[in-house]
Amino acid sequence: MRSLVWFRGKDLRLSDHEPLLEAARGGELIPLFVLDPFFFLPRRARELPHRMQFLLESLASLQKNLEQKGTRLVLVPGKSIEVVPRLAHEWRVDRVLAQRWVEPFARERDRRVTEALHVPFELFEGETLLPPGSLRSGAGTPYAVYTPFAKAHRAEYANLKPANAPRKLPPLPVDVVVPDVTLPALDELGIAHNPRLLPGGEKRARQRLDDFLGARLGGYEQGRDRMDQEATSRLSADLKFGTLSIRSVWHRASELAAGTDRDKFMSELLWREFSHSTLWDRPELLSQPFRAQFSEFPWRSNPEFFAAWQSGNTGYPVVDAAARQLLSEGYVHNRARMIAASFLTKHLLIHYREGEAHYMKYLLDGDWAQNNMGWQWSAGCGADAQPYFRVFNPMTQGEKFDPEGNYVRRYVPELARLPAKFIHAPWEASQAVLDQAGVTLGRTYPRPIVDHAAARQKFLAEAARYLEI
């Protein structure tokens, strides 16, 4: 039996990798990664600079790990829907193995590959704990609310132990001629290396998991909302690229003593499951709101306001800190994401899809299901979304979750010398306080581009009118 193991960017590991383990049981195997122009054309790669850096580092790590096990990762440029069937024929494989993806465009890719192949195409689960779309309500319909979904998931999922990496893998078959292709360098793609990003690769991912469970899980329930603290897991990019399997994270957490911190972390993993299951059942969500009432909502087009929000120059310090953290680190603290998303959609009345696309460009952990779920939740139009009338107040959110202003000071350094009392509302400080802090509103830091109270009332009026509430 000769198997082609198709690594596809969400499974960049050796441990708990079912397609690889299945191939290793069956005889000869060929590990493949396709440098598809959908991602690797320089123009396309520059549209996701942070994820491309993480991806290339993770692929380099995968190459090294495979070589240590006795084989190598074969790199082939071209369109996957053409390359995989061609190589399966040329290399005389008996089957192609891969991990399933949730996204509608990926499902269409797999359909086309299946049609073009002359051998079986076997897809394995692994992106989620349970196969997406497998949970149904008592009425037989997909869940639209998180809490009953999570309850059903906990009842259904057997806490399976993740599989170890294979001790040894067979070398490439001697009759297989592979192209001499190397991973592209970032500069070849027109991307500058960013030292502020988390490093990719399976080894680094395992270190992050160990660090979180060992040092930061305690206090997670409360600390995860504090923007000024390093209290979150920072595992989202590892789960997105599969340098860690979701099963390994769940299993490690479940082995710890039960408590509110552990349980809250595991509930966040189930929120991820919910987002993937929702997209599987409703693939139209990448282009349409979950709640049909929002289909005709009168979002505004305001390039000037959108540019201010993107660059971190709205005059609202927490919103601006979130924008600048995204651009510099490819990451935004979850609480800051919610504040920034609420501000764009409800203060500025700009379509959530514009914010969604901007985040997908720069997020290191940019995942279609997760990102869409988060943006629709914030806009009030998603599955189990926050109520439409909840409009985050950037000042009170900052005071509660960044009480000393350290998050703002880090990413909006022009405000660093302001006292904590005024750092979330600099316009409330006296001229003497501003002068002492070296802040000149309208010059060194912008005045608010909209008034919070007026913007909130405008959104609520629009919502009441168009949502017929």
LUMBA-319291 format. One record per residue: y negated, x, z negated of N, C-alpha, C in turn; residue in one letter. Coordinates in steps of 0.02 Angstrom, whole numbers, padded with zeros to 5 digits, always signed. Last residue first. Layout:
<atoms>
YXZYXZYXZA...
</atoms>
This chain:
<atoms>
-02316-01885-00780-02292-01886-00849-02337-01933-00890I-02319-01844-00645-02314-01914-00664-02286-01922-00734E-02346-01723-00601-02278-01732-00625-02266-01803-00648L-02479-01731-00566-02430-01721-00513-02358-01729-00536Y-02550-01761-00687-02563-01797-00625-02505-01792-00576R-02504-01675-00784-02500-01746-00797-02509-01786-00733A-02535-01553-00722-02466-01571-00735-02459-01646-00746A-02675-01556-00721-02638-01553-00658-02566-01575-00668E-02698-01555-00859-02721-01611-00819-02684-01614-00752A-02643-01433-00894-02614-01494-00922-02635-01555-00882L-02729-01345-00825-02658-01349-00808-02627-01414-00833F-02850-01372-00891-02844-01384-00819-02771-01390-00799K-02824-01331-01020-02838-01401-01007-02831-01418-00934Q-02807-01192-00998-02752-01233-01025-02763-01307-01010R-02933-01156-00954-02875-01148-00909-02817-01191-00933A-03009-01180-01069-03023-01218-01008-02964-01215-00960A-02952-01088-01159-02952-01159-01174-02962-01201-01111A-02971-00961-01090-02905-00986-01111-02905-01061-01120H-03062-00931-00946-03066-00949-01016-03000-00983-01036D-03023-00792-00840-03028-00864-00852-03035-00874-00927V-03039-00657-00851-03053-00686-00785-03053-00763-00788I-03122-00575-00984-03070-00621-00963-03087-00655-00896P-03192-00416-00930-03197-00478-00968-03142-00525-00944R-03107-00257-00917-03136-00319-00890-03144-00374-00942P-03168-00102-00974-03114-00152-00979-03143-00219-00959Y-03277-00031-00934-03216+00007-00951-03156-00039-00960T-03347-00155-00886-03349-00089-00853-03287-00048-00870R-03326-00270-00954-03351-00276-00886-03356-00210-00850G-03364-00195-01107-03334-00251-01072-03367-00260-01004L-03337-00041-01155-03391-00078-01123-03360-00133-01082T-03285+00052-01291-03267-00002-01245-03331-00036-01220V-03285+00143-01395-03294+00167-01327-03276+00116-01274G-03284+00102-01524-03219+00110-01492-03224+00135-01420A-03420+00091-01547-03382+00140-01585-03314+00153-01555Q-03448-00017-01462-03477+00049-01450-03438+00104-01486D-03379-00120-01526-03361-00100-01458-03387-00030-01443L-03449-00126-01646-03377-00110-01647-03355-00087-01577V-03575-00163-01597-03568-00100-01635-03494-00078-01636A-03554-00286-01541-03573-00231-01497-03563-00164-01533Q-03404-00360-01614-03477-00350-01609-03491-00291-01562S-03269-00444-01532-03296-00389-01572-03371-00384-01562A-03225-00535-01442-03247-00561-01507-03276-00507-01551E-03176-00467-01336-03241-00501-01327-03268-00531-01391W-03048-00427-01370-03103-00379-01376-03172-00412-01370P-02922-00482-01432-02979-00522-01408-03041-00478-01412A-02833-00393-01479-02806-00445-01435-02861-00493-01409H-02911-00311-01559-02878-00282-01500-02848-00334-01453I-02974-00346-01674-03005-00366-01611-02965-00345-01549F-02898-00302-01781-02928-00369-01785-02953-00394-01718K-02870-00170-01756-02818-00219-01743-02847-00290-01742A-03011-00090-01677-02974-00111-01736-02924-00166-01718P-02998+00017-01532-03020-00046-01562-02980-00061-01626L-02947+00125-01470-02986+00138-01530-03013+00074-01561R-02880+00080-01355-02842+00110-01410-02881+00118-01474A-02922+00028-01237-02935-00013-01297-02906+00020-01360L-02878+00113-01142-02951+00107-01149-02970+00064-01209E-02740+00100-01138-02769+00151-01181-02844+00147-01188P-02632-00002-01130-02703-00013-01112-02744+00036-01154V-02512+00039-01179-02516+00026-01107-02587+00011-01084Y-02532+00067-01316-02490+00111-01275-02503+00102-01201R-02609-00037-01365-02637+00031-01364-02598+00077-01318R-02517-00144-01355-02577-00142-01313-02605-00072-01309V-02429-00103-01455-02405-00115-01387-02463-00111-01338Y-02511-00100-01568-02483-00037-01542-02455-00044-01471N-02572-00202-01640-02596-00186-01573-02567-00125-01542G-02522-00246-01756-02568-00190-01761-02595-00169-01693E-02442-00354-01707-02494-00365-01757-02544-00308-01765P-02372-00417-01598-02399-00349-01593-02456-00344-01643D-02340-00547-01626-02286-00503-01605-02308-00431-01589F-02459-00610-01670-02395-00621-01704-02343-00568-01689K-02560-00567-01586-02569-00559-01658-02503-00566-01696E-02508-00609-01462-02518-00538-01478-02523-00526-01552G-02511-00747-01478-02447-00714-01466-02453-00639-01483Q-02647-00766-01490-02605-00779-01549-02536-00749-01540T-02686-00724-01358-02714-00693-01418-02669-00704-01479M-02619-00802-01263-02608-00729-01265-02633-00696-01329P-02530-00942-01288-02596-00916-01304-02590-00840-01309N-02431-01027-01172-02436-00971-01219-02509-00950-01226F-02410-01192-01167-02449-01140-01134-02460-01084-01184V-02309-01323-01144-02316-01264-01187-02350-01209-01148R-02290-01425-01057-02354-01424-01093-02362-01365-01141F-02162-01413-01009-02217-01396-00963-02283-01387-01001Y-02048-01335-01124-02087-01394-01102-02147-01373-01059P-01938-01212-01051-01985-01231-01103-02024-01292-01078Q-01786-01271-00968-01850-01234-00972-01890-01255-01033A-01658-01303-00925-01671-01294-00997-01736-01257-01009D-01697-01239-00769-01644-01267-00811-01659-01252-00884A-01877-01249-00734-01809-01225-00728-01759-01263-00770G-02011-01269-00747-01977-01308-00695-01903-01290-00689C-02093-01194-00827-02075-01261-00850-02035-01302-00800G-02120-01063-00807-02162-01111-00772-02148-01183-00793A-02018-01006-00882-02087-00997-00903-02134-01048-00871S-01905-01042-00805-01911-01063-00875-01984-01061-00897W-01931-00977-00687-01932-01050-00687-01937-01077-00758Q-01921-00844-00735-01984-00869-00707-01986-00945-00705W-01787-00838-00780-01843-00824-00824-01908-00852-00799G-01714-00867-00664-01708-00911-00723-01768-00901-00769M-01751-00759-00583-01768-00827-00564-01766-00874-00623N-01695-00653-00656-01767-00655-00643-01789-00725-00625N-01557-00684-00658-01595-00678-00720-01670-00686-00708Q-01525-00685-00519-01512-00743-00562-01556-00741-00625A-01568-00557-00474-01593-00618-00444-01583-00678-00490W-01632-00429-00572-01571-00467-00556-01594-00535-00531D-01699-00282-00613-01711-00340-00570-01647-00372-00546G-01715-00180-00702-01659-00226-00713-01664-00288-00669D-01831-00125-00656-01771-00084-00655-01709-00128-00662L-01949-00215-00562-01904-00214-00619-01845-00168-00607L-02025-00220-00443-02033-00163-00489-01983-00161-00547Y-01987-00331-00366-02004-00268-00334-02001-00210-00383K-01971-00434-00455-01912-00408-00421-01926-00342-00386M-02105-00455-00489-02060-00427-00539-01997-00399-00506Y-02149-00512-00369-02180-00451-00394-02134-00417-00445H-02069-00628-00363-02062-00576-00311-02092-00510-00334A-02118-00698-00476-02047-00681-00470-02037-00624-00420E-02250-00721-00440-02235-00677-00496-02163-00653-00494G-02225-00808-00334-02263-00746-00323-02251-00697-00379E-02157-00912-00394-02120-00870-00346-02159-00806-00329R-02249-00982-00469-02203-00937-00504-02166-00891-00456Y-02413-00989-00404-02342-01008-00398-02297-00956-00432H-02547-01002-00518-02517-00967-00461-02441-00978-00463I-02628-01045-00622-02599-01094-00577-02572-01063-00512L-02678-00969-00723-02704-00956-00656-02677-01005-00604L-02614-01022-00835-02686-01006-00838-02715-01000-00768H-02485-01044-00780-02521-01097-00814-02596-01084-00823K-02435-00931-00713-02420-00998-00687-02463-01052-00718T-02486-00820-00783-02492-00825-00710-02485-00897-00687L-02452-00849-00917-02522-00840-00898-02530-00850-00822F-02313-00852-00914-02350-00913-00932-02422-00908-00909S-02291-00718-00884-02271-00770-00837-02306-00835-00851A-02340-00654-00999-02370-00639-00933-02353-00693-00883A-02257-00708-01098-02329-00716-01102-02361-00707-01034I-02131-00665-01052-02145-00736-01059-02220-00750-01061M-02146-00526-01057-02131-00559-00994-02149-00633-00998R-02164-00505-01194-02220-00493-01149-02209-00525-01081A-02034-00532-01234-02088-00574-01259-02149-00566-01214R-01965-00426-01167-01951-00497-01152-02007-00543-01176N-02055-00291-01096-02025-00321-01155-02020-00397-01144H-02017-00234-00937-02066-00270-00978-02029-00301-01036V-01998-00097-00825-01971-00138-00880-02030-00174-00913Y-02044+00007-00752-01994-00036-00722-01963-00083-00772G-02146+00086-00800-02079+00097-00828-02025+00054-00795E-02265+00054-00732-02253+00124-00752-02180+00136-00772S-02265-00082-00702-02279-00034-00649-02259+00037-00668L-02235-00138-00829-02193-00150-00771-02203-00096-00719L-02346-00097-00904-02279-00074-00923-02231-00082-00864Q-02445-00169-00841-02445-00097-00834-02379-00066-00855R-02414-00301-00877-02420-00282-00806-02414-00207-00797A-02420-00294-01017-02358-00310-00984-02359-00288-00911A-02556-00267-01035-02507-00218-01057-02440-00230-01023A-02612-00386-00989-02624-00324-00951-02574-00270-00971D-02570-00475-01087-02551-00487-01017-02558-00423-00977V-02634-00417-01197-02561-00419-01195-02536-00431-01123V-02777-00426-01160-02742-00363-01171-02666-00366-01167P-02857-00499-01032-02815-00520-01089-02767-00462-01104Y-02915-00451-00920-02958-00457-00978-02921-00484-01040G-02837-00424-00813-02857-00494-00822-02907-00502-00878T-02775-00310-00759-02848-00312-00767-02872-00384-00772N-02648-00271-00706-02663-00268-00778-02738-00265-00791G-02609-00288-00576-02632-00221-00596-02647-00215-00670S-02574-00425-00569-02527-00372-00550-02546-00304-00579Q-02695-00489-00607-02634-00496-00648-02584-00442-00632W-02776-00451-00501-02795-00432-00570-02735-00437-00616A-02708-00510-00395-02714-00437-00397-02733-00413-00467A-02728-00645-00429-02660-00618-00428-02661-00541-00431F-02866-00658-00416-02836-00666-00482-02766-00635-00484F-02873-00634-00276-02912-00593-00324-02881-00598-00393E-02792-00732-00215-02775-00660-00210-02812-00617-00261P-02739-00875-00251-02799-00840-00272-02784-00765-00272N-02679-01029-00222-02677-00961-00193-02743-00928-00212S-02601-01138-00342-02660-01111-00307-02645-01044-00276R-02489-01277-00337-02504-01208-00355-02563-01182-00313W-02465-01427-00359-02518-01394-00320-02535-01324-00346P-02295-01475-00337-02348-01455-00383-02400-01414-00346F-02188-01524-00269-02255-01537-00240-02311-01516-00286E-02081-01486-00349-02081-01468-00279-02149-01476-00246S-02070-01528-00478-02115-01472-00466-02119-01452-00392F-01974-01625-00480-02044-01646-00488-02093-01590-00470Q-01851-01561-00479-01879-01583-00415-01952-01603-00420A-01814-01419-00563-01839-01487-00573-01877-01509-00511R-01790-01297-00501-01734-01336-00527-01754-01409-00536F-01878-01259-00349-01875-01267-00422-01815-01309-00442P-01812-01149-00220-01836-01214-00243-01834-01218-00319Q-01759-01027-00191-01815-01049-00149-01844-01116-00173S-01659-01001-00277-01700-00944-00258-01758-00964-00214L-01591-01121-00288-01642-01106-00338-01684-01044-00321L-01487-01146-00204-01554-01160-00178-01610-01140-00226E-01369-01130-00274-01396-01072-00238-01466-01083-00210P-01306-01188-00398-01366-01212-00364-01399-01154-00327R-01196-01123-00447-01190-01194-00433-01248-01221-00393D-01249-00994-00460-01188-01005-00422-01183-01078-00401W-01356-01014-00547-01369-00994-00478-01308-01005-00433L-01283-01047-00663-01330-01095-00634-01345-01078-00562T-01213-00930-00690-01176-00991-00675-01221-01042-00641S-01321-00845-00718-01277-00831-00661-01238-00893-00641H-01375-00905-00832-01417-00896-00772-01373-00884-00711S-01267-00901-00922-01295-00966-00901-01336-00958-00837F-01253-00765-00944-01199-00802-00912-01225-00868-00884E-01374-00744-01011-01362-00711-00946-01306-00747-00908R-01344-00816-01124-01400-00838-01082-01394-00806-01013W-01245-00734-01175-01226-00799-01148-01282-00830-01107L-01321-00630-01221-01273-00616-01168-01250-00682-01135L-01386-00699-01320-01425-00675-01263-01380-00657-01205E-01283-00716-01409-01310-00776-01377-01354-00757-01318S-01266-00587-01451-01214-00616-01410-01238-00680-01376M-01382-00574-01528-01372-00531-01470-01320-00562-01423F-01356-00669-01627-01413-00678-01583-01405-00635-01520K-01245-00612-01690-01237-00676-01656-01295-00689-01608D-01300-00496-01745-01247-00492-01695-01242-00556-01655R-01392-00558-01834-01414-00511-01783-01363-00505-01727D-01315-00640-01918-01366-00671-01875-01389-00623-01820T-01140-00595-01908-01204-00599-01942-01256-00625-01893G-00981-00516-01917-01023-00572-01897-01086-00573-01939A-00953-00345-01883-00954-00399-01932-01002-00454-01909A-00893-00306-01717-00935-00295-01776-00933-00355-01822L-00825-00348-01608-00787-00311-01657-00827-00298-01721E-00919-00402-01525-00876-00448-01561-00835-00414-01615S-00975-00288-01465-01015-00327-01512-00970-00372-01555A-00868-00249-01382-00893-00204-01434-00933-00243-01486R-00858-00363-01299-00803-00345-01342-00827-00299-01398H-00982-00363-01231-00962-00420-01272-00908-00400-01322W-00971-00240-01164-01026-00252-01211-01008-00309-01258V-00859-00260-01084-00858-00206-01133-00913-00215-01185S-00899-00367-01003-00843-00376-01049-00842-00322-01103R-00996-00313-00925-01017-00363-00975-00961-00373-01026I-00983-00137-00904-00959-00205-00888-00982-00252-00944S-01109-00025-00855-01070-00054-00910-01044-00120-00886L-01153-00014-00731-01134+00049-00763-01100+00035-00830T-01195-00129-00666-01124-00123-00683-01105-00053-00707G-01324-00158-00640-01291-00111-00594-01217-00100-00611F-01347-00250-00746-01363-00268-00677-01326-00224-00627K-01310-00179-00859-01271-00238-00841-01285-00258-00769L-01409-00081-00855-01338-00061-00853-01293-00120-00834D-01523-00157-00869-01512-00121-00806-01440-00100-00799A-01505-00205-01002-01508-00251-00946-01496-00217-00879S-01506-00136-01118-01445-00132-01079-01448-00173-01015L-01600-00136-01221-01614-00097-01160-01552-00087-01117R-01599-00208-01341-01541-00166-01324-01555-00118-01267S-01748-00197-01446-01703-00231-01399-01648-00182-01377T-01836-00127-01523-01784-00166-01558-01736-00202-01511A-01955-00039-01543-01898-00026-01498-01837-00061-01529E-02108-00135-01560-02049-00101-01588-01996-00091-01534Q-02207-00214-01512-02226-00147-01535-02168-00108-01564D-02157-00338-01488-02173-00296-01431-02188-00224-01450M-02033-00421-01565-02089-00377-01580-02101-00329-01522R-01919-00490-01541-01982-00520-01518-02042-00475-01529D-01818-00419-01601-01818-00422-01528-01882-00452-01500R-01826-00431-01741-01859-00375-01708-01864-00381-01633G-01748-00541-01777-01821-00545-01783-01855-00491-01741Q-01620-00499-01732-01641-00569-01726-01717-00576-01730E-01605-00362-01766-01616-00383-01697-01645-00453-01692Y-01571-00307-01886-01639-00331-01878-01655-00357-01809G-01455-00201-01816-01481-00227-01879-01554-00246-01871G-01453-00136-01693-01431-00205-01696-01454-00238-01761L-01488-00003-01694-01542-00052-01685-01518-00124-01689R-01380+00087-01714-01444+00099-01748-01494+00042-01744A-01261+00048-01650-01259+00089-01710-01324+00092-01749G-01294-00026-01540-01250-00056-01590-01250-00017-01655L-01380+00070-01476-01403+00003-01496-01360-00026-01551F-01300+00183-01455-01362+00188-01493-01385+00120-01519D-01197+00131-01374-01182+00159-01440-01244+00161-01484D-01273+00094-01261-01236+00044-01299-01220+00069-01369L-01321+00220-01221-01368+00167-01242-01333+00113-01282R-01201+00284-01191-01242+00310-01245-01291+00257-01269Q-01161+00209-01082-01120+00207-01142-01159+00233-01203R-01262+00246-00992-01255+00176-01012-01215+00171-01077A-01237+00380-00972-01299+00360-01006-01294+00288-01030R-01114+00367-00904-01118+00403-00967-01180+00383-01006K-01147+00296-00786-01102+00266-00836-01107+00301-00904E-01319+00290-00729-01253+00321-00736-01213+00292-00793G-01498+00327-00745-01440+00288-00727-01375+00325-00739G-01631+00333-00866-01586+00366-00819-01524+00324-00806P-01778+00232-00866-01713+00248-00897-01669+00283-00846L-01931+00310-00810-01878+00261-00803-01816+00282-00844L-02022+00411-00812-02027+00361-00866-01971+00309-00863R-02018+00492-00701-01983+00515-00762-01984+00465-00818P-01991+00449-00542-02028+00423-00600-01991+00444-00663N-02011+00523-00383-01970+00517-00444-02014+00496-00503H-02073+00427-00248-02084+00482-00295-02041+00470-00358A-02005+00386-00093-02015+00365-00162-02023+00426-00207I-01960+00403+00037-02032+00393+00025-02048+00369-00044G-01834+00440+00056-01847+00368+00061-01920+00352+00050L-01840+00571+00027-01821+00552+00095-01834+00479+00108E-01862+00567-00109-01919+00583-00065-01904+00569+00008D-01733+00535-00156-01788+00488-00163-01845+00503-00115L-01603+00577-00040-01647+00594-00095-01704+00544-00098A-01448+00494-00001-01518+00512+00016-01556+00531-00047P-01288+00568-00018-01337+00520-00043-01407+00541-00022L-01211+00619+00137-01231+00630+00067-01281+00575+00047T-01072+00627+00243-01135+00594+00226-01149+00605+00152V-00965+00653+00351-00998+00699+00305-01069+00673+00290D-00839+00525+00361-00901+00557+00384-00930+00602+00330P-00662+00556+00354-00723+00523+00326-00784+00560+00351V-00506+00516+00405-00562+00559+00421-00626+00524+00400V-00351+00507+00336-00415+00472+00338-00472+00523+00349V-00233+00572+00318-00249+00552+00386-00316+00516+00393D-00221+00592+00182-00234+00650+00225-00254+00630+00296V-00310+00484+00069-00253+00496+00114-00270+00550+00166P-00392+00558-00071-00397+00520-00009-00335+00534+00034L-00288+00569-00221-00338+00594-00173-00340+00549-00112P-00270+00449-00353-00242+00487-00297-00297+00512-00251P-00333+00476-00518-00332+00437-00457-00304+00480-00400L-00307+00462-00694-00305+00502-00633-00303+00455-00573K-00336+00369-00792-00334+00440-00809-00337+00485-00748R-00455+00237-00766-00391+00269-00750-00393+00343-00767P-00543+00174-00909-00544+00205-00843-00476+00236-00829A-00477+00028-00995-00502+00097-00992-00505+00121-00920N-00528-00143-00997-00481-00091-00977-00515-00023-00977A-00579-00240-01139-00593-00208-01075-00544-00152-01060P-00493-00376-01205-00510-00306-01215-00523-00274-01147K-00559-00540-01209-00513-00491-01179-00538-00420-01191L-00572-00671-01291-00605-00606-01299-00559-00550-01274N-00579-00806-01185-00535-00766-01228-00564-00696-01231A-00690-00938-01173-00679-00867-01159-00632-00835-01210Y-00703-01070-01219-00661-01056-01162-00643-00982-01156E-00792-01074-01324-00726-01106-01333-00677-01085-01278A-00902-01012-01270-00869-00981-01328-00799-01010-01339R-00933-01107-01172-00914-01039-01153-00876-01006-01211H-00973-01218-01244-00913-01223-01202-00887-01153-01183A-01088-01165-01303-01033-01190-01345-00969-01193-01306K-01165-01138-01191-01144-01083-01234-01086-01104-01278A-01185-01269-01142-01151-01218-01101-01124-01162-01145F-01257-01328-01246-01188-01350-01233-01150-01302-01188P-01375-01239-01231-01336-01245-01293-01266-01272-01281T-01435-01249-01098-01401-01189-01123-01354-01203-01181Y-01413-01372-00975-01443-01354-01040-01401-01298-01070V-01340-01405-00869-01411-01395-00856-01449-01374-00919A-01177-01374-00805-01222-01380-00862-01294-01367-00841Y-01106-01470-00672-01130-01407-00699-01178-01419-00758P-00991-01605-00715-01049-01578-00679-01069-01511-00709T-00897-01678-00785-00875-01640-00728-00931-01608-00688G-00934-01736-00899-00940-01778-00840-00918-01741-00777A-00924-01633-00988-00875-01686-00993-00876-01732-00933G-00965-01491-00881-00977-01537-00936-00922-01590-00938S-00881-01338-00840-00908-01404-00822-00916-01447-00884R-00864-01172-00784-00875-01218-00840-00907-01283-00816L-00863-01101-00666-00799-01125-00692-00807-01173-00751S-00977-01042-00618-00960-01108-00592-00896-01137-00621G-00915-00876-00626-00972-00922-00622-00952-00988-00590P-00783-00834-00733-00804-00844-00664-00862-00893-00661P-00847-00756-00882-00807-00808-00850-00828-00815-00778L-00930-00642-00886-00870-00647-00928-00821-00698-00900L-00984-00569-00729-00992-00613-00787-00927-00615-00826T-00942-00477-00639-01014-00481-00652-01029-00522-00713E-00809-00498-00629-00830-00440-00667-00905-00439-00680G-00675-00546-00518-00731-00561-00562-00750-00498-00601E-00637-00491-00352-00622-00493-00423-00685-00513-00462F-00572-00527-00193-00631-00523-00236-00611-00534-00309L-00493-00461-00058-00481-00487-00125-00542-00473-00169E-00452-00490+00099-00511-00469+00062-00507-00501-00007F-00316-00441+00204-00344-00482+00150-00404-00448+00117P-00363-00392+00374-00320-00386+00314-00352-00428+00259V-00455-00396+00470-00387-00412+00492-00337-00409+00435H-00621-00463+00448-00565-00420+00428-00499-00444+00457L-00712-00561+00480-00705-00504+00525-00646-00460+00509A-00706-00655+00378-00691-00676+00445-00676-00618+00492E-00749-00573+00271-00682-00603+00270-00661-00623+00340T-00881-00549+00310-00833-00494+00306-00762-00520+00308V-00934-00678+00296-00933-00646+00362-00884-00587+00364R-00919-00699+00159-00887-00745+00207-00881-00712+00275R-00998-00598+00108-00926-00595+00097-00889-00642+00144D-01125-00644+00149-01100-00579+00171-01024-00576+00165R-01131-00762+00074-01129-00766+00147-01104-00700+00177E-01137-00707-00051-01080-00749-00035-01073-00758+00041R-01260-00644-00043-01200-00603-00051-01137-00643-00034A-01346-00752-00035-01343-00707+00022-01281-00661+00018F-01323-00813-00162-01303-00847-00101-01299-00800-00040P-01253-00710-00294-01309-00731-00253-01286-00763-00187E-01141-00658-00364-01161-00728-00373-01209-00752-00319V-01004-00557-00306-01074-00566-00324-01090-00640-00326W-00847-00481-00350-00886-00537-00324-00958-00535-00348R-00789-00321-00307-00811-00367-00360-00856-00420-00330Q-00649-00288-00196-00718-00282-00218-00731-00331-00275A-00534-00223-00076-00546-00249-00143-00619-00238-00163L-00436-00248+00064-00502-00227+00040-00514-00262-00026V-00277-00188+00126-00320-00238+00093-00386-00206+00074R-00220-00090+00198-00182-00152+00191-00223-00208+00159D-00299+00015+00322-00289-00009+00253-00251-00075+00254V-00328+00102+00430-00263+00068+00424-00249+00047+00352R-00448+00154+00463-00411+00188+00410-00344+00155+00395W-00492+00064+00561-00483+00135+00577-00440+00171+00526E-00497-00058+00487-00454-00051+00545-00439+00023+00560H-00589-00029+00389-00524-00056+00369-00474-00049+00426A-00699+00006+00468-00663+00058+00431-00594+00034+00408L-00735-00123+00517-00718-00067+00563-00678-00014+00527R-00761-00200+00402-00705-00217+00446-00685-00160+00493P-00872-00117+00351-00810-00128+00314-00752-00150+00359V-00975-00118+00451-00942-00057+00430-00874-00070+00398V-01022-00250+00464-00993-00216+00522-00950-00156+00500E-01070-00288+00344-01028-00337+00379-00996-00307+00441I-01150-00178+00308-01086-00190+00276-01041-00236+00315S-01225-00073+00424-01223-00140+00396-01153-00155+00369K-01238+00103+00374-01229+00047+00420-01228-00020+00385G-01157+00253+00316-01216+00212+00330-01200+00156+00379P-01045+00289+00189-01050+00274+00260-01113+00232+00271V-00961+00391+00076-01024+00360+00093-01028+00350+00168L-00830+00391-00036-00847+00398+00034-00911+00358+00048V-00802+00481-00178-00834+00421-00153-00855+00433-00081L-00638+00552-00209-00710+00557-00195-00736+00490-00170R-00520+00606-00336-00537+00579-00271-00611+00587-00258T-00495+00650-00467-00452+00672-00413-00467+00645-00344G-00578+00629-00571-00514+00594-00574-00469+00611-00515K-00690+00698-00536-00654+00722-00594-00585+00688-00601Q-00732+00617-00432-00707+00684-00417-00667+00713-00475E-00778+00507-00505-00721+00500-00460-00690+00567-00443L-00889+00565-00569-00833+00538-00608-00770+00530-00566N-00972+00597-00461-00947+00650-00506-00886+00626-00544K-00999+00469-00409-00969+00521-00369-00936+00574-00412Q-01064+00410-00520-01000+00384-00497-00963+00435-00454L-01182+00487-00521-01136+00489-00578-01067+00464-00559S-01235+00447-00400-01219+00517-00410-01171+00526-00468A-01255+00312-00430-01207+00330-00377-01187+00403-00384L-01354+00323-00526-01289+00294-00545-01236+00310-00493S-01458+00377-00451-01432+00415-00508-01362+00389-00529E-01476+00271-00361-01455+00337-00336-01427+00380-00393L-01516+00168-00451-01457+00161-00409-01432+00229-00386L-01636+00217-00503-01580+00204-00548-01514+00201-00509F-01711+00219-00384-01701+00281-00423-01640+00273-00468Q-01708+00084-00348-01678+00133-00304-01665+00199-00341M-01779+00023-00450-01707+00011-00446-01674+00062-00400R-01907+00072-00417-01876+00089-00481-01801+00079-00479H-01937+00024-00285-01935+00096-00301-01899+00113-00366P-01918-00078-00181-01886-00080-00247-01880-00009-00274L-01980-00050-00064-01994-00115-00093-01961-00124-00162E-01929+00067-00020-01994+00070-00053-02014+00004-00084R-01816+00021+00046-01808+00056-00017-01873+00059-00056A-01871-00030+00164-01842-00076+00115-01836-00043+00046R-01913+00088+00226-01961+00034+00215-01936-00015+00163R-01790+00162+00231-01847+00183+00190-01898+00128+00176P-01642+00071+00206-01694+00086+00254-01757+00105+00215L-01565+00026+00099-01578+00097+00106-01623+00117+00164F-01544-00113+00098-01573-00081+00040-01599-00011+00055F-01507-00141+00226-01538-00196+00188-01571-00168+00125F-01435-00033+00272-01507-00032+00282-01543-00089+00246P-01311+00026+00159-01334-00029+00202-01409-00026+00210D-01205+00129+00136-01277+00138+00132-01309+00089+00181L-01063+00083+00049-01098+00077+00113-01174+00083+00102V-00935+00169-00026-01000+00138-00037-01037+00140+00029F-00762+00171-00071-00814+00167-00019-00879+00139-00048L-00610+00249-00104-00671+00221-00133-00728+00226-00082P-00453+00214-00059-00512+00245-00030-00573+00213-00061I-00283+00242-00111-00346+00207-00114-00402+00249-00084L-00106+00212-00121-00164+00249-00095-00228+00207-00101E-00043+00115-00253-00031+00172-00208-00095+00206-00186G-00070+00012-00344-00034-00003-00284-00023+00054-00236G-00145+00049-00451-00076+00028-00464-00035+00024-00400R-00267+00070-00391-00231+00128-00418-00158+00111-00433A-00308-00060-00363-00292-00015-00308-00250+00044-00332A-00331-00106-00493-00281-00139-00452-00260-00093-00395E-00436-00021-00529-00373-00018-00566-00316-00050-00526L-00535-00063-00439-00511+00006-00439-00444+00012-00473L-00553-00199-00473-00532-00180-00406-00504-00109-00403P-00591-00187-00614-00527-00217-00593-00508-00199-00522E-00648-00081-00720-00663-00096-00650-00599-00122-00617H-00653-00021-00847-00653-00094-00840-00675-00115-00769D-00731+00130-00790-00698+00091-00843-00706+00017-00830S-00810+00175-00686-00737+00180-00680-00702+00138-00732L-00954+00104-00601-00920+00133-00659-00846+00141-00642R-01045+00005-00538-01047+00078-00530-01018+00113-00591L-01061-00125-00489-00998-00106-00521-00991-00030-00522D-01156-00162-00403-01156-00197-00467-01095-00178-00509K-01134-00087-00289-01199-00081-00323-01205-00119-00388G-01008-00091-00233-01062-00127-00199-01128-00129-00239R-00858-00016-00176-00910-00018-00228-00973-00045-00195F-00712-00061-00117-00781-00065-00094-00828-00072-00155W-00570+00016-00086-00607-00009-00143-00681-00004-00126V-00437-00013+00013-00506+00008+00018-00544-00025-00039L-00269+00037-00008-00323-00008-00026-00391+00025-00015S-00106+00034+00048-00169+00072+00051-00226+00023+00042R+00060+00043+00000+00000+00000+00000-00062+00045+00000M
</atoms>
